[in-house]
Amino acid sequence: MPQMMPLSWLTLFIYFSLIFLMYNSMNYFLFIYPIKKFKFDKKLIQLSWKW
């Protein structure tokens, strides 16, 4: 169907490529990792071995 063909394939390619790049950049820069706030207590466990 020739009436369905876009006027310029290069323009269409550039348009979708820019949308793809914008989508990826927004996902990369707008994603915020949750801040983990926990206190790490190192516990020393001493085992007394009896032979």
N, CA, C and O atoms as a GROMACS GRO file, in nm:
protein
  204
    1MET      N    1   0.084  -0.119   0.000
    1MET     CA    2   0.000   0.000   0.000
    1MET      C    3   0.088   0.125   0.000
    1MET      O    4   0.141   0.161   0.105
    2PRO      N    5   0.104   0.187  -0.109
    2PRO     CA    6   0.193   0.303  -0.115
    2PRO      C    7   0.140   0.425  -0.038
    2PRO      O    8   0.219   0.511   0.002
    3GLN      N    9   0.011   0.433  -0.016
    3GLN     CA   10  -0.041   0.549   0.055
    3GLN      C   11  -0.005   0.545   0.203
    3GLN      O   12  -0.015   0.647   0.272
    4MET      N   13   0.037   0.428   0.253
    4MET     CA   14   0.074   0.417   0.394
    4MET      C   15   0.222   0.448   0.417
    4MET      O   16   0.265   0.459   0.532
    5MET      N   17   0.296   0.462   0.312
    5MET     CA   18   0.439   0.486   0.328
    5MET      C   19   0.466   0.629   0.376
    5MET      O   20   0.409   0.724   0.322
    6PRO      N   21   0.551   0.645   0.478
    6PRO     CA   22   0.583   0.781   0.523
    6PRO      C   23   0.659   0.858   0.415
    6PRO      O   24   0.721   0.799   0.326
    7LEU      N   25   0.652   0.987   0.423
    7LEU     CA   26   0.717   1.070   0.322
    7LEU      C   27   0.869   1.059   0.330
    7LEU      O   28   0.938   1.065   0.228
    8SER      N   29   0.919   1.044   0.449
    8SER     CA   30   1.064   1.033   0.463
    8SER      C   31   1.097   0.931   0.572
    8SER      O   32   1.067   0.951   0.690
    9TRP      N   33   1.160   0.822   0.531
    9TRP     CA   34   1.195   0.719   0.629
    9TRP      C   35   1.303   0.769   0.724
    9TRP      O   36   1.306   0.729   0.840
   10LEU      N   37   1.390   0.854   0.677
   10LEU     CA   38   1.494   0.908   0.762
   10LEU      C   39   1.435   0.995   0.873
   10LEU      O   40   1.480   0.988   0.988
   11THR      N   41   1.336   1.074   0.840
   11THR     CA   42   1.270   1.157   0.941
   11THR      C   43   1.200   1.070   1.046
   11THR      O   44   1.206   1.098   1.165
   12LEU      N   45   1.136   0.967   1.000
   12LEU     CA   46   1.069   0.876   1.092
   12LEU      C   47   1.169   0.804   1.182
   12LEU      O   48   1.146   0.790   1.302
   13PHE      N   49   1.280   0.761   1.125
   13PHE     CA   50   1.384   0.695   1.203
   13PHE      C   51   1.442   0.790   1.308
   13PHE      O   52   1.460   0.750   1.424
   14ILE      N   53   1.470   0.913   1.270
   14ILE     CA   54   1.524   1.011   1.364
   14ILE      C   55   1.424   1.041   1.475
   14ILE      O   56   1.461   1.053   1.592
   15TYR      N   57   1.298   1.052   1.439
   15TYR     CA   58   1.193   1.080   1.537
   15TYR      C   59   1.186   0.970   1.642
   15TYR      O   60   1.188   0.999   1.761
   16PHE      N   61   1.178   0.844   1.600
   16PHE     CA   62   1.170   0.735   1.697
   16PHE      C   63   1.301   0.714   1.772
   16PHE      O   64   1.299   0.672   1.888
   17SER      N   65   1.411   0.743   1.710
   17SER     CA   66   1.539   0.732   1.780
   17SER      C   67   1.548   0.835   1.892
   17SER      O   68   1.596   0.804   2.001
   18LEU      N   69   1.504   0.956   1.864
   18LEU     CA   70   1.506   1.060   1.968
   18LEU      C   71   1.410   1.027   2.082
   18LEU      O   72   1.442   1.052   2.198
   19ILE      N   73   1.296   0.974   2.049
   19ILE     CA   74   1.202   0.932   2.154
   19ILE      C   75   1.264   0.821   2.239
   19ILE      O   76   1.252   0.821   2.362
   20PHE      N   77   1.330   0.727   2.174
   20PHE     CA   78   1.395   0.618   2.247
   20PHE      C   79   1.506   0.671   2.339
   20PHE      O   80   1.516   0.629   2.454
   21LEU      N   81   1.587   0.762   2.288
   21LEU     CA   82   1.695   0.818   2.370
   21LEU      C   83   1.640   0.901   2.486
   21LEU      O   84   1.694   0.896   2.596
   22MET      N   85   1.536   0.976   2.462
   22MET     CA   86   1.476   1.054   2.570
   22MET      C   87   1.417   0.964   2.678
   22MET      O   88   1.431   0.991   2.797
   23TYR      N   89   1.352   0.858   2.636
   23TYR     CA   90   1.293   0.764   2.731
   23TYR      C   91   1.402   0.699   2.817
   23TYR      O   92   1.388   0.690   2.939
   24ASN      N   93   1.509   0.655   2.754
   24ASN     CA   94   1.618   0.591   2.828
   24ASN      C   95   1.689   0.689   2.921
   24ASN      O   96   1.721   0.654   3.035
   25SER      N   97   1.712   0.809   2.875
   25SER     CA   98   1.779   0.908   2.960
   25SER      C   99   1.692   0.947   3.079
   25SER      O  100   1.742   0.967   3.189
   26MET      N  101   1.561   0.958   3.058
   26MET     CA  102   1.473   0.990   3.170
   26MET      C  103   1.471   0.877   3.272
   26MET      O  104   1.470   0.903   3.392
   27ASN      N  105   1.470   0.754   3.225
   27ASN     CA  106   1.472   0.641   3.318
   27ASN      C  107   1.605   0.636   3.394
   27ASN      O  108   1.608   0.599   3.512
   28TYR      N  109   1.711   0.672   3.328
   28TYR     CA  110   1.842   0.667   3.393
   28TYR      C  111   1.858   0.778   3.497
   28TYR      O  112   1.903   0.753   3.608
   29PHE      N  113   1.822   0.900   3.461
   29PHE     CA  114   1.848   1.014   3.548
   29PHE      C  115   1.739   1.039   3.651
   29PHE      O  116   1.766   1.106   3.751
   30LEU      N  117   1.620   0.991   3.631
   30LEU     CA  118   1.511   1.019   3.724
   30LEU      C  119   1.487   0.906   3.823
   30LEU      O  120   1.408   0.921   3.916
   31PHE      N  121   1.554   0.796   3.804
   31PHE     CA  122   1.538   0.686   3.899
   31PHE      C  123   1.621   0.713   4.024
   31PHE      O  124   1.741   0.740   4.014
   32ILE      N  125   1.557   0.705   4.140
   32ILE     CA  126   1.626   0.734   4.265
   32ILE      C  127   1.624   0.606   4.350
   32ILE      O  128   1.518   0.552   4.381
   33TYR      N  129   1.741   0.562   4.386
   33TYR     CA  130   1.748   0.446   4.472
   33TYR      C  131   1.705   0.484   4.613
   33TYR      O  132   1.738   0.593   4.660
   34PRO      N  133   1.633   0.396   4.681
   34PRO     CA  134   1.598   0.426   4.820
   34PRO      C  135   1.723   0.424   4.908
   34PRO      O  136   1.810   0.337   4.895
   35ILE      N  137   1.729   0.519   4.997
   35ILE     CA  138   1.846   0.530   5.085
   35ILE      C  139   1.830   0.430   5.199
   35ILE      O  140   1.731   0.430   5.272
   36LYS      N  141   1.930   0.347   5.213
   36LYS     CA  142   1.927   0.249   5.321
   36LYS      C  143   1.992   0.310   5.444
   36LYS      O  144   2.110   0.345   5.444
   37LYS      N  145   1.913   0.323   5.549
   37LYS     CA  146   1.966   0.376   5.674
   37LYS      C  147   1.957   0.267   5.779
   37LYS      O  148   1.852   0.244   5.838
   38PHE      N  149   2.066   0.203   5.800
   38PHE     CA  150   2.071   0.104   5.905
   38PHE      C  151   2.210   0.107   5.967
   38PHE      O  152   2.310   0.140   5.902
   39LYS      N  153   2.213   0.073   6.090
   39LYS     CA  154   2.339   0.072   6.162
   39LYS      C  155   2.392  -0.070   6.164
   39LYS      O  156   2.324  -0.164   6.206
   40PHE      N  157   2.514  -0.084   6.117
   40PHE     CA  158   2.575  -0.215   6.109
   40PHE      C  159   2.658  -0.237   6.235
   40PHE      O  160   2.762  -0.174   6.254
   41ASP      N  161   2.610  -0.326   6.320
   41ASP     CA  162   2.682  -0.359   6.443
   41ASP      C  163   2.758  -0.489   6.421
   41ASP      O  164   2.700  -0.594   6.395
   42LYS      N  165   2.887  -0.478   6.433
   42LYS     CA  166   2.970  -0.597   6.416
   42LYS      C  167   2.980  -0.666   6.552
   42LYS      O  168   3.030  -0.610   6.650
   43LYS      N  169   2.933  -0.788   6.554
   43LYS     CA  170   2.936  -0.865   6.679
   43LYS      C  171   3.049  -0.966   6.674
   43LYS      O  172   3.062  -1.043   6.579
   44LEU      N  173   3.128  -0.963   6.775
   44LEU     CA  174   3.240  -1.055   6.785
   44LEU      C  175   3.198  -1.177   6.867
   44LEU      O  176   3.166  -1.166   6.985
   45ILE      N  177   3.200  -1.291   6.803
   45ILE     CA  178   3.160  -1.414   6.872
   45ILE      C  179   3.287  -1.494   6.897
   45ILE      O  180   3.358  -1.534   6.804
   46GLN      N  181   3.312  -1.518   7.022
   46GLN     CA  182   3.430  -1.596   7.060
   46GLN      C  183   3.384  -1.735   7.102
   46GLN      O  184   3.298  -1.753   7.188
   47LEU      N  185   3.445  -1.830   7.038
   47LEU     CA  186   3.415  -1.968   7.073
   47LEU      C  187   3.534  -2.027   7.147
   47LEU      O  188   3.648  -2.015   7.103
   48SER      N  189   3.505  -2.090   7.258
   48SER     CA  190   3.614  -2.155   7.332
   48SER      C  191   3.610  -2.305   7.299
   48SER      O  192   3.517  -2.377   7.334
   49TRP      N  193   3.715  -2.347   7.231
   49TRP     CA  194   3.722  -2.486   7.192
   49TRP      C  195   3.788  -2.566   7.302
   49TRP      O  196   3.894  -2.530   7.353
   50LYS      N  197   3.725  -2.674   7.337
   50LYS     CA  198   3.779  -2.761   7.442
   50LYS      C  199   3.813  -2.895   7.377
   50LYS      O  200   3.725  -2.968   7.332
   51TRP      N  201   3.942  -2.926   7.373
   51TRP     CA  202   3.987  -3.048   7.308
   51TRP      C  203   3.997  -3.161   7.406
   51TRP      O  204   4.034  -3.272   7.368
   0.00000   0.00000   0.00000
